[in-house]
Amino acid sequence: MTGRFWMLGAASAVSAAAIIAACTTGPTPMIPLPADGSAGSFKSDPVTQFERAGKKSGFLFATPETQTMQKDDFDNPAFLLVDQGEAMWVKAEGENGKSCGSCHGAVANLRGVGNTYPKVSKDTGKLFTLEHQINYCRTERMKAPALPYTSANMFALETLVMYQSRGLPMNVSNEGAARPFFEEGDKLYHTRRGQLNVACIHCHENNSGNYIRADLLSEGRSNGFPLYRLKWAGVGSFDRRMEECYGQVRAEPEPFGSEELAKLQLYVNWRANGLLVETPAVRR
Amino acid sequence: MSTARIRLPASIKKGDIVEVKTLVTHTMESGQRRDAQNNVIPRKILNKFACTYNGKEVFKADLAAAISANPYLAFFITATESGTLDFVWTDDDGSTIKESAKITVA
């Protein structure tokens, strides 16, 4: 089955040679790099697509089998949800009789948008994650009901929009109106919580690359969300992963879509700045 | 919300051995799991798969509860003529998921 027992069979530390072999075999680089050169000088080197600005993507901490699933858009089960998102994009909903496409046109027009979230909404002054923005468009512009933050429909639309930015560097701003939210997110990341009384940094900064029981700890870079997690046998958002993180330290999880998770996501996405968007990624 | 995806190679010559890849959305509930109230979540899986090539069955499989969610099945066929590949997955409750793909043989 899935989940934490995955790693027991491959208990040896993932060697650099194995990672390089997994990334360089195969016909094309996994992430389509933008033609405008915004991905910098790493165009021809598949390995450094995943290690940029001194940061390592979670891809490098996954087993070769998991990496293989992400490399092929057919094998990647998250694309079943992207198909669902594409169907939702053109479907008119709500009293105004509009679909997402009525205002935005083709969803490809949103390339370069998803990788800047969370950001402060100009309309409301609140910190918006991509999910908050989707629901704002639905309730205010389409006069359609908001999607629950736990629903597959929300994950489908969010994955579709983030997927348009695949290959672009994460580019979240922590300046200006976002600064106070960013500083609170920074504090949250460094706050001990739960029965185990640890903060995010204890796993993801102090111990990345080490094993906790049978799981290899990554650097916690959030450049692949929403992603397909083998443990869930499905796609989930950042908030869904946070529910697990909080649970793993035996802390009370925050509700999906809450302000606290939005501030945390701002900080964690900022930590991933420079890494290329891999949505929809595949992780264990 | 079940969708199926099929992949065939782009260019196929007559007599080629072609790998057909299929992926379908389905929870494939094994019947071994329990919910938060400790009730067994009932088994609900796709238990049969069949592929016909211009009406003639070329591949079939019985699937059991150990197959994970969103089953991925890949198999090989010999390309003989252009036409249609029809795929059908059968659920425990008798409902089916059907998908077709055109195969063009040079």
Boltz contact constraints between the chains, C-beta under 6 A:
constraints:
  - contact:
      token1: [A, 74]
      token2: [B, 7]
      max_distance: 6.0
  - contact:
      token1: [A, 77]
      token2: [B, 70]
      max_distance: 6.0
  - contact:
      token1: [A, 80]
      token2: [B, 3]
      max_distance: 6.0
  - contact:
      token1: [A, 80]
      token2: [B, 25]
      max_distance: 6.0
  - contact:
      token1: [A, 83]
      token2: [B, 3]
      max_distance: 6.0
  - contact:
      token1: [A, 233]
      token2: [B, 69]
      max_distance: 6.0
